Structure formats: C-alpha cells, structure tokens
Amino acid sequence: MDAAFLITAFATLFVVIDPIGLAPIFIALTQGADRQHRRKLALRSCGIALAVLTLFTFFGEAVLGFIGISMPAFRIAGGILLFLTALDMLFERRSKRREDKAEEEDALPDPSVFPIAIPLIAGPGAIATMILLAGQTSSVLEIAAILAVLVVVLLVVLLFFLSAGIIEHALGHTGIVVVTRLLGMLLAALSVQFVIDGLRNIDALG
C-alpha cells in the first residue's frame, strides 16, 4: 500500500465526514453546555463513530457477500452515493438538513450517540467509504493502515469539536460555506473515480 492510496483515503474520509461542516452543528446540539460537558460529548461521539465504522470495515464486505453484492457493484453504488453527497455540499442542502436535525434534537440531554455519532459522523457515506477502502486491501496490515487513517480523521473531528466556537468565529458563515463547497468539489471528483474503478473491476472479472 503506497502513500498515495493513504492520502486518497484520508481525503475521501475527510470530505465525507466533513469536520468543518460538523463544527457549527455540534455547537447547536450542545448549546448551553459548559466546556467540560461539551468535551465529554465530543469524546463519546467520536468514540462511538469509531466503533461503528470499524465494525463495518471488518464485516461490511462479508455482509455484502452474504446477500450477493459484489465489491465492484458496491464500489459503483458507493461512488454514486458519494457524488450525491458532494452535490448536497455544493448546493448547501447537506448543511440545511444538518441544521434542521440540530433544531429537532436540541432538546435531547445527550446527543452524542444520535444524531452526532450516527448519522452525522458515521453516516451512510462514511460507512460506504470504509467498506470501499477495505475492499482495496489484501492484508491485515493494510486494514490497520486504513483504520489508522480513520483514527486520524476522527481526531481532526474531535479537534474541531473542542475548538468549534473559535473556528466558527474565525471563519464566519461565509467562510464555512466556501470551505464546504471546495470540499464538495473534491468529493465529486473522488466519487467519479470510485465509479471508474468499479467499472474497470467489472471488466476484469468479465
């Protein structure tokens, strides 16, 4: 496994999970909480998301095989799903849905499991990405490398959560929108690459 693949894996997970976009949502969901309580919620939500995504990394492909879905087919479907996520980011539909969810769930005393960990961090796009990345590995060491990349991305998420107030003040609404759209463009290109790889694998199998 070369460094280019790990960089691609990091970029894909980063834009799918979108730590920058999650920061203001985390603020909304933890409004009124003190710094210590916010820290506990941030740690718990990232830990739960790590457990869920690790579970799908190891068993996602087995589940697909059990129900008769090939990895090339899932790679194409995952690419399409990621492309739709990219469109949502480009046209701000994703942020609007997250803000609506934050408003609906703001009365919950502990939003760390739902909706922060699931589905905001470990959502369909992140789950599909982990299964796709695991499908491109051939050894336990490579799986460990993918999980290490996931841990790094979640540490970035945690960092954004812990400094969410500072980041929001520094970027402002316009800055967050600009960064989200740039990430959306990158995710669109990566999702198309997933589809191309899936089609190549189908041809190879044929």
Protein Blocks (a to p, Z undefined) as FASTA:
>chain_A
ZZklmmmmmmmmmmmnommlmmmmmmmmmgoiafklmmmmmmmmmmmmmmmmmmmmmmmm
mmmmmnopafklmmmmmmmmmmmmmmmmmnommmmmmmmmmmmmmmpmblmlpmmlpmkl
mgmklmmmmmmmmmmpcbfklmmmmmmmmmmmmmmmmmmmmmmmmmmmmnommlmmmmmm
mmmmmmmmmmmmmmmmmmmmmmmmZZ
